[in-house]
Structure formats: C-alpha cells, structure tokens
Amino acid sequence: MPNSKKVDLPATYTFDYNYKLKMTSQSQKDEMVMDYYLKKDADYFGFKMNQMKTEQGDMFFVMDNKLNVNAMFMDLMGQKMVQTSSLDMKEMTKEDAESNKDFNIKKIGTKTILGYDCQGFVTDNEDAEITFYIAENAPVSFNKMWDANSKHMPKGFNAEWLKKMENGLMMEMTYKDKKKSKSDMTMTCVGLEKTDFSIKTSEYKSGFGG
C-alpha cells in the first residue's frame, strides 16, 4: 500500500478533455466506466469511477508525475478532504517493462473509432494475446505521465512507431487469456470530449495522514 505523503499541491488542477473508458469482462456482468480527465502536455491526469459514487459523496483522484504523488479528493457528506500518498511512475514503468519483455508485437490494420483513425497492434506471449488500437492524432494523451521509452517495449516494437504516436491515445483494447477465458477483458473509449473541469485544492482539508 502506498505510503502517505505530505506535499504542497498546486492551487488548481485543470483539465481539457474527458476520456471515457468502458471496461467489460467475462467474470463480471456489470460494465465499469472510468472517467479520465486529461490536459494537453500535462504531467498529471485525473480519474473517477462511476461505481465509487455513493449517497454520501464521491471521490476524484489525481496522479501527479512531477510531484510523485497520488491525491484522493473526497466530498463526503458535505466535507471536502484530500489524502495524498507517494507515487513512483518510473518504478511502475519499470515493472511494466519487466512484465512485457517476453511479449512479441506486430502491426496490424487500422480502424476508425469515434471519428479517429487508429493504428492496430497485436502483442502476445504464451499466456495472453492483446489487441489494441491507438489514435495517432488524438488531442491529448498519457505520454507525459508514462514517459514511454522504446527500450521498455515488447520484442518486435519498432521505435519509429513511437514518433508517429507521440500524441497517441488508446481507443480500444481486447485482452484474451489463453488459459482462463474468464479473465478475458475489453476496454473501449466511448467518449472523448472537451471539458473545463478543474479541482481547486485549497477547498480541501488534508486528512488521513496526507
């Protein structure tokens, strides 16, 4: 579990786009929709899950790569509180690289999703096959957060693809488990719209060790 971390947050987190990602799986009947909030060229992003909203209130998370912090903003029964914990994106990227090193990847066809031309890729190993489509000219992306590096990519990944997808955004991903079909999962972008949403951190009191 991440350690709590006291830090001076910026006065405001602002966002340009709302990126909605619908997740469905074989093991769960209910669909989950994640609302991501992105800002062009920002080294942070926000997100919330519709399922986490309750009658007492809801929660909104911000992952800030510059400050190495994950902030959880809570509006519970009329009280606004924020809890901050340490975040190491470089370590997370390194761990992803280790798990991806035995994957092979190849470029496939293209498709149009929500009006965006998307390049397809298939990557697989002995356990799973993952098919995903990237919008090459999306208005926003996660690249500033994940600090993509070609040496961390699966076998067969062409470094030139990164240059073409500098502003790439995943629009669809299908995960197929070769041993347990119940683990199969699909993620699809169902919305990418402009927003002027912002979080004013000064309105939230620090709590829970943050």
Backbone bond lengths (Angstrom), bond angles and torsions (degrees), N, CA, C in turn:
res aa  C-N    CA-C-N  psi(-1)  N-CA   C-N-CA  omega(-1)  CA-C   N-CA-C  phi
1 M - - - 1.457 - - 1.519 109.38 -
2 P 1.359 118.74 134.27 1.456 121.37 -177.72 1.524 111.33 -59.29
3 N 1.345 116.01 143.57 1.443 120.69 177.57 1.518 110.26 -78.33
4 S 1.347 115.98 142.44 1.456 118.92 177.12 1.523 108.77 -65.03
5 K 1.327 115.68 148.17 1.455 120.87 -175.10 1.516 109.15 -142.63
6 K 1.330 116.02 123.17 1.465 119.92 178.25 1.523 107.78 -87.10
7 V 1.321 116.70 128.71 1.461 120.76 -175.54 1.520 109.12 -153.19
8 D 1.326 115.83 150.87 1.466 121.07 175.77 1.529 108.38 -86.18
9 L 1.313 115.88 108.50 1.451 121.02 179.59 1.519 110.39 -79.36
10 P 1.340 117.62 154.98 1.467 119.35 173.85 1.519 109.99 -61.08
11 A 1.318 116.46 155.12 1.466 120.57 -176.78 1.517 112.11 -58.60
12 T 1.342 115.79 -34.84 1.463 120.38 -177.00 1.521 110.76 -145.95
13 Y 1.309 116.09 139.08 1.465 121.58 167.30 1.528 106.72 -104.30
14 T 1.330 116.87 122.21 1.460 120.52 179.74 1.525 109.94 -112.77
15 F 1.329 115.91 152.15 1.463 121.79 -176.20 1.523 110.58 -134.93
16 D 1.332 115.09 146.84 1.464 121.99 -178.13 1.526 113.26 -101.62
17 Y 1.349 115.80 -33.81 1.462 119.79 -173.56 1.527 112.01 -134.83
18 N 1.314 114.52 146.46 1.462 122.92 172.79 1.533 107.26 -106.32
19 Y 1.336 115.21 117.15 1.466 122.73 -177.32 1.527 106.94 -110.30
20 K 1.333 116.66 111.87 1.464 121.66 -177.43 1.525 110.19 -98.45
21 L 1.320 115.40 125.59 1.453 121.52 -178.26 1.525 109.55 -120.39
22 K 1.337 115.91 116.07 1.472 120.90 179.09 1.521 109.37 -93.26
23 M 1.330 115.30 131.50 1.463 121.29 -178.79 1.522 110.14 -117.62
24 T 1.305 116.28 129.74 1.461 121.62 176.49 1.531 108.12 -129.96
25 S 1.326 115.58 146.37 1.460 119.75 179.76 1.514 109.98 -140.53
26 Q 1.330 115.63 160.66 1.456 121.43 179.41 1.525 111.18 -70.59
27 S 1.341 116.50 -30.06 1.465 120.07 -174.44 1.529 113.18 -83.25
28 Q 1.344 117.36 -16.66 1.454 120.34 -179.08 1.520 110.25 -123.94
29 K 1.329 115.91 133.92 1.456 120.01 -179.15 1.528 111.44 -76.40
30 D 1.327 115.88 -33.50 1.461 119.83 -177.16 1.526 111.52 -79.35
31 E 1.325 115.37 144.38 1.449 120.91 174.51 1.524 108.71 -89.04
32 M 1.319 116.34 146.92 1.462 121.52 176.98 1.520 108.59 -116.40
33 V 1.320 116.22 134.43 1.464 120.49 177.26 1.518 108.51 -115.82
34 M 1.337 115.58 123.88 1.456 121.73 176.12 1.522 108.15 -100.75
35 D 1.311 116.19 129.62 1.457 121.72 175.12 1.524 108.41 -100.75
36 Y 1.336 116.14 109.55 1.459 120.74 175.46 1.524 108.92 -98.31
37 Y 1.331 115.37 143.45 1.460 120.92 177.80 1.529 107.95 -119.63
38 L 1.330 115.60 119.94 1.458 121.71 -172.62 1.527 111.29 -120.99
39 K 1.313 115.32 154.16 1.458 122.24 174.53 1.519 107.85 -132.00
40 K 1.306 117.16 133.68 1.462 121.72 -176.72 1.525 110.74 -57.56
41 D 1.334 115.13 128.22 1.470 124.24 177.08 1.530 113.89 65.02
42 A 1.317 118.19 13.24 1.470 120.26 178.34 1.524 110.71 -83.34
43 D 1.331 116.26 150.88 1.469 120.14 176.39 1.525 110.39 -101.13
44 Y 1.327 115.48 34.71 1.455 122.65 173.33 1.526 108.89 -149.27
45 F 1.325 116.55 160.35 1.460 120.96 170.91 1.529 108.26 -149.37
46 G 1.322 115.58 159.67 1.449 120.66 178.43 1.517 110.76 -118.06
47 F 1.321 116.32 160.20 1.462 119.10 176.61 1.519 110.90 -159.11
48 K 1.313 114.84 157.58 1.455 121.77 172.78 1.514 108.45 -148.84
49 M 1.337 115.59 155.83 1.451 121.82 177.01 1.521 108.17 -111.68
50 N 1.316 115.57 129.10 1.465 119.51 -179.38 1.520 112.00 -56.11
51 Q 1.331 116.03 -33.46 1.457 120.35 -176.78 1.529 112.96 -70.47
52 M 1.336 117.54 -14.66 1.464 120.13 -177.34 1.523 112.39 -89.04
53 K 1.324 116.86 -5.14 1.456 119.38 178.24 1.528 108.93 -78.22
54 T 1.318 116.31 133.54 1.469 121.48 -178.86 1.520 109.57 -125.08
55 E 1.316 115.06 177.38 1.459 119.22 177.49 1.526 110.89 -66.29
56 Q 1.321 117.53 -26.30 1.457 121.13 -178.74 1.540 112.18 -81.81
57 G 1.330 117.46 -21.69 1.460 119.69 -178.27 1.519 111.34 156.25
58 D 1.333 115.60 -166.01 1.455 119.20 179.27 1.518 110.57 -143.82
59 M 1.346 115.18 176.95 1.461 121.92 -176.90 1.512 110.60 -129.92
60 F 1.324 115.71 146.84 1.454 122.25 177.79 1.526 107.54 -134.94
61 F 1.332 116.49 133.82 1.453 121.62 -176.32 1.526 111.11 -111.81
62 V 1.321 116.13 143.71 1.462 121.76 172.59 1.521 107.91 -127.39
63 M 1.326 116.66 126.45 1.461 122.18 174.15 1.522 106.65 -103.75
64 D 1.336 115.63 117.42 1.457 122.42 -174.99 1.523 109.34 -112.92
65 N 1.323 116.27 108.34 1.459 121.78 -176.68 1.520 111.83 -71.71
66 K 1.338 117.82 -34.22 1.460 121.76 -178.64 1.518 111.46 -66.53
67 L 1.325 116.73 -41.38 1.469 121.66 -179.36 1.528 112.81 -91.04
68 N 1.345 116.68 -6.34 1.470 121.43 -176.18 1.518 111.29 54.93
69 V 1.334 114.69 49.96 1.456 118.86 -176.49 1.523 110.93 -140.34
70 N 1.320 114.90 147.03 1.459 122.21 171.20 1.522 106.69 -112.37
71 A 1.330 116.88 120.96 1.460 121.09 -177.27 1.526 109.45 -110.71
72 M 1.328 116.02 130.16 1.454 121.84 178.02 1.524 108.36 -110.83
73 F 1.331 115.78 112.80 1.461 121.87 -179.34 1.524 108.76 -97.24
74 M 1.339 115.63 125.21 1.459 120.87 -175.34 1.518 110.62 -121.23
75 D 1.315 115.12 133.23 1.460 121.53 173.59 1.525 105.85 -116.99
76 L 1.321 115.34 91.86 1.462 121.41 -172.21 1.524 110.66 -115.09
77 M 1.321 114.42 113.70 1.464 121.26 177.31 1.534 111.41 51.66
78 G 1.328 114.94 43.72 1.461 120.41 175.58 1.511 115.31 85.71
79 Q 1.344 117.86 -4.99 1.459 120.96 178.57 1.522 110.08 -105.86
80 K 1.334 115.34 133.64 1.460 120.72 -179.56 1.523 109.62 -103.29
81 M 1.344 114.92 122.54 1.459 120.26 -179.19 1.517 109.30 -134.98
82 V 1.337 116.21 154.15 1.456 121.55 177.23 1.525 109.34 -131.51
83 Q 1.329 114.94 137.01 1.465 121.73 175.35 1.520 107.28 -120.07
84 T 1.326 117.45 130.92 1.460 121.20 179.88 1.520 110.52 -115.60
85 S 1.321 116.17 142.61 1.456 121.61 178.61 1.521 109.32 -138.62
86 S 1.314 116.44 158.30 1.460 121.18 -176.43 1.521 110.86 -68.89
87 L 1.324 115.33 148.60 1.464 122.43 -177.32 1.524 108.12 -141.78
88 D 1.312 117.16 127.10 1.464 121.26 179.60 1.521 109.24 -121.30
89 M 1.349 115.73 89.77 1.458 119.99 -177.25 1.533 111.91 -65.48
90 K 1.343 116.97 -33.72 1.471 119.75 179.81 1.520 110.51 -64.19
91 E 1.334 116.24 -40.25 1.460 120.14 178.98 1.519 110.69 -67.75
92 M 1.352 116.77 -39.24 1.455 120.85 177.70 1.523 110.56 -63.44
93 T 1.341 116.83 -41.55 1.458 121.19 178.40 1.520 110.74 -63.97
94 K 1.342 115.89 -39.43 1.460 120.51 178.96 1.524 110.96 -64.12
95 E 1.339 116.16 -41.94 1.464 120.65 179.13 1.529 110.54 -64.55
96 D 1.346 116.97 -40.29 1.456 120.61 177.17 1.519 110.50 -62.32
97 A 1.332 115.95 -39.50 1.461 120.52 -179.95 1.519 110.91 -62.45
98 E 1.335 116.53 -41.34 1.462 120.68 179.25 1.519 111.26 -63.31
99 S 1.335 116.61 -39.98 1.463 120.21 -178.65 1.531 111.83 -74.70
100 N 1.340 116.91 -21.35 1.466 120.40 -177.16 1.521 114.00 -93.94
101 K 1.333 118.37 -11.05 1.457 119.84 -168.52 1.532 114.12 -65.08
102 D 1.333 117.44 -21.93 1.460 118.36 179.98 1.527 112.44 -96.45
103 F 1.334 117.01 7.45 1.458 121.41 176.78 1.522 110.50 -85.67
104 N 1.326 116.11 146.05 1.459 122.31 169.71 1.523 107.26 -105.30
105 I 1.333 117.03 149.33 1.459 119.49 -177.79 1.527 110.39 -135.98
106 K 1.317 115.09 144.67 1.471 119.20 175.92 1.526 109.14 -143.17
107 K 1.317 114.51 151.65 1.450 122.38 179.51 1.528 108.33 -82.98
108 I 1.345 116.46 138.03 1.468 120.10 178.61 1.529 108.42 -122.77
109 G 1.309 117.13 -153.42 1.454 121.40 -176.60 1.524 113.44 -76.20
110 T 1.313 114.39 -174.30 1.461 120.85 179.85 1.525 109.64 -116.49
111 K 1.339 115.61 163.00 1.453 120.86 172.29 1.524 108.34 -152.72
112 T 1.323 115.43 161.67 1.460 120.71 178.74 1.523 109.38 -102.84
113 I 1.330 115.87 126.01 1.463 121.92 -179.77 1.527 107.98 -128.15
114 L 1.317 116.25 121.04 1.461 122.64 -178.61 1.531 112.33 53.60
115 G 1.336 114.71 33.53 1.453 119.55 177.70 1.522 114.68 86.33
116 Y 1.340 118.05 -1.71 1.464 121.89 -179.92 1.529 110.47 -101.85
117 D 1.329 116.63 133.87 1.457 121.65 174.63 1.521 108.50 -73.65
118 C 1.328 116.47 124.36 1.464 120.79 -173.81 1.521 111.45 -121.57
119 Q 1.322 116.15 135.97 1.457 122.58 175.62 1.519 109.47 -90.65
120 G 1.331 116.56 133.18 1.454 120.75 -178.95 1.515 113.34 -97.35
121 F 1.324 115.87 150.84 1.460 123.68 176.37 1.525 108.75 -141.03
122 V 1.326 115.98 149.94 1.467 121.90 172.32 1.514 107.62 -125.64
123 T 1.319 116.33 129.64 1.453 121.30 176.48 1.526 108.24 -128.63
124 D 1.321 116.52 140.45 1.467 118.42 -177.91 1.520 111.80 -153.55
125 N 1.326 114.09 161.00 1.456 122.62 169.59 1.521 106.87 -141.61
126 E 1.327 118.19 -162.15 1.465 119.42 -175.76 1.527 112.97 -71.72
127 D 1.331 116.50 -14.97 1.461 119.80 -175.95 1.526 114.58 -102.10
128 A 1.328 117.25 -32.26 1.465 118.86 -171.70 1.521 112.47 -151.30
129 E 1.325 114.39 159.62 1.468 121.52 173.80 1.528 107.42 -127.31
130 I 1.331 116.72 130.30 1.462 121.84 -178.23 1.522 109.04 -123.88
131 T 1.316 115.71 124.42 1.457 121.91 176.01 1.522 108.13 -112.21
132 F 1.335 116.60 128.59 1.460 118.00 -179.23 1.527 110.76 -142.24
133 Y 1.333 114.42 154.13 1.462 122.06 -178.88 1.522 109.44 -124.11
134 I 1.333 115.23 131.68 1.456 122.51 -176.38 1.527 110.42 -115.58
135 A 1.329 116.41 126.96 1.462 121.24 172.93 1.525 107.16 -78.65
136 E 1.329 116.06 115.50 1.460 120.46 -172.29 1.527 113.09 -74.41
137 N 1.320 117.43 -25.23 1.463 120.29 -176.08 1.524 111.89 -122.51
138 A 1.316 115.56 42.64 1.465 120.04 178.33 1.530 109.68 -70.13
139 P 1.330 118.32 150.65 1.466 120.99 -179.72 1.522 113.97 -70.16
140 V 1.338 117.32 -19.66 1.467 122.16 179.43 1.527 108.91 -141.94
141 S 1.327 115.83 164.11 1.462 120.15 177.59 1.527 109.34 -157.56
142 F 1.365 115.35 178.30 1.461 121.67 177.50 1.527 111.34 -100.66
143 N 1.325 118.20 6.26 1.457 120.90 -170.41 1.519 114.53 -58.39
144 K 1.326 118.29 -35.38 1.459 120.97 179.51 1.525 110.86 -66.81
145 M 1.335 115.71 -26.90 1.458 119.80 -179.87 1.518 111.78 -80.30
146 W 1.339 115.54 -47.91 1.453 118.82 -171.81 1.521 112.92 -85.83
147 D 1.346 117.56 -13.54 1.457 121.11 176.93 1.527 110.87 50.40
148 A 1.352 114.63 57.40 1.467 120.88 -175.86 1.526 111.74 -54.79
149 N 1.316 116.19 136.12 1.456 121.68 -178.60 1.525 108.15 -137.71
150 S 1.322 115.97 129.14 1.467 120.17 -173.59 1.527 113.00 -60.77
151 K 1.345 118.28 -28.69 1.465 119.04 -178.01 1.527 111.70 -72.96
152 H 1.349 116.63 -11.34 1.462 120.53 177.67 1.524 112.05 -96.33
153 M 1.325 116.93 1.92 1.454 120.23 -175.04 1.524 111.83 -84.82
154 P 1.340 116.88 157.97 1.467 120.25 179.37 1.526 112.07 -63.27
155 K 1.323 115.42 161.73 1.453 121.79 178.56 1.532 110.29 -57.82
156 G 1.296 116.15 134.39 1.462 119.87 179.06 1.517 113.48 95.79
157 F 1.344 117.60 -6.07 1.460 120.34 -179.92 1.517 109.04 -78.15
158 N 1.325 115.69 127.69 1.457 122.23 -179.47 1.523 108.78 -88.37
159 A 1.337 117.00 123.36 1.465 120.74 -178.05 1.528 111.95 -59.23
160 E 1.336 117.21 -26.07 1.464 120.70 179.29 1.527 111.11 -65.43
161 W 1.315 117.60 -25.80 1.477 119.86 179.10 1.522 109.95 -63.92
162 L 1.330 116.85 -34.41 1.461 120.10 -179.99 1.523 111.47 -61.63
163 K 1.335 116.22 -40.13 1.458 120.10 -178.74 1.522 110.77 -62.98
164 K 1.332 115.69 -39.19 1.459 120.26 -179.79 1.526 111.66 -72.75
165 M 1.325 116.45 -23.80 1.464 120.33 -176.81 1.517 112.07 -111.86
166 E 1.337 116.32 33.67 1.460 120.85 -179.48 1.528 111.37 -55.96
167 N 1.344 115.94 -34.66 1.462 120.30 177.88 1.527 110.72 -111.03
168 G 1.338 116.00 29.68 1.455 120.35 -176.01 1.523 113.55 -71.24
169 L 1.318 115.45 148.01 1.467 122.26 178.56 1.516 108.70 -137.31
170 M 1.341 117.55 128.63 1.453 120.74 179.19 1.523 110.20 -67.53
171 M 1.328 115.97 127.86 1.460 121.27 -179.06 1.526 112.35 -109.90
172 E 1.333 116.49 -18.76 1.470 119.76 178.54 1.514 109.54 -160.00
173 M 1.345 115.84 141.52 1.452 120.59 176.81 1.522 109.55 -147.65
174 T 1.321 115.94 132.30 1.465 121.60 176.98 1.524 108.77 -121.62
175 Y 1.321 115.64 123.61 1.462 121.88 179.44 1.520 108.59 -108.50
176 K 1.333 116.49 124.37 1.462 121.45 177.74 1.515 109.54 -120.43
177 D 1.323 115.90 118.64 1.455 122.01 177.44 1.529 108.22 -83.30
178 K 1.311 117.68 124.36 1.459 121.69 -176.39 1.525 113.05 -75.93
179 K 1.337 116.49 -10.26 1.463 119.90 -178.05 1.522 112.65 -116.80
180 K 1.344 116.99 -30.40 1.464 121.18 -178.01 1.521 109.34 -132.29
181 S 1.328 116.09 99.75 1.467 119.90 -177.58 1.529 112.18 -63.69
182 K 1.341 117.19 -22.72 1.459 120.00 179.64 1.528 111.62 -66.17
183 S 1.337 116.39 -16.76 1.464 120.46 179.41 1.528 112.34 -87.81
184 D 1.331 117.01 -4.12 1.461 120.20 -179.52 1.527 110.67 -59.95
185 M 1.322 115.93 143.70 1.456 120.64 -175.93 1.521 110.47 -150.75
186 T 1.336 115.69 147.95 1.457 121.80 176.33 1.527 109.60 -129.29
187 M 1.328 115.78 136.42 1.462 121.42 173.77 1.528 108.08 -122.93
188 T 1.313 116.13 128.78 1.463 121.18 -177.22 1.518 110.28 -133.81
189 C 1.319 116.11 133.29 1.464 120.43 174.77 1.522 108.09 -74.52
190 V 1.323 116.89 121.69 1.468 121.19 -178.34 1.527 111.22 -112.43
191 G 1.324 116.22 4.23 1.459 118.99 178.16 1.517 111.69 -172.78
192 L 1.322 116.75 136.16 1.459 122.55 174.38 1.522 106.11 -143.45
193 E 1.316 115.11 96.60 1.463 120.31 -172.19 1.519 111.79 -129.75
194 K 1.310 115.73 151.02 1.458 120.98 177.48 1.524 110.09 -66.11
195 T 1.338 114.90 148.04 1.459 120.40 178.11 1.524 108.82 -148.25
196 D 1.314 116.69 159.39 1.465 121.03 173.35 1.520 109.73 -119.21
197 F 1.331 115.49 29.20 1.461 121.40 -177.78 1.527 110.71 -67.46
198 S 1.313 116.94 144.03 1.457 121.51 177.14 1.523 110.01 -149.93
199 I 1.323 115.27 158.68 1.459 123.05 175.63 1.528 108.01 -119.21
200 K 1.321 116.74 120.06 1.462 121.38 175.84 1.525 107.94 -92.81
201 T 1.307 115.92 103.96 1.464 120.31 -172.78 1.523 112.70 -65.55
202 S 1.324 117.50 -25.49 1.475 120.43 -178.77 1.523 112.14 -66.12
203 E 1.328 116.91 -17.19 1.466 120.19 -179.99 1.523 112.01 -81.19
204 Y 1.344 117.17 -6.58 1.466 121.18 -174.90 1.524 110.95 -111.34
205 K 1.315 115.35 134.06 1.464 121.52 176.43 1.522 109.92 -86.57
206 S 1.323 116.29 139.08 1.451 120.58 178.13 1.518 109.65 -71.31
207 G 1.337 116.01 137.66 1.455 119.64 -179.55 1.507 112.66 -154.94
208 F 1.307 116.94 172.82 1.471 123.67 176.70 1.527 112.03 56.51
209 G 1.329 115.27 38.82 1.478 119.04 175.63 1.496 113.26 84.65
210 G 1.374 118.05 2.66 1.457 118.70 -177.24 1.495 112.21 -81.10
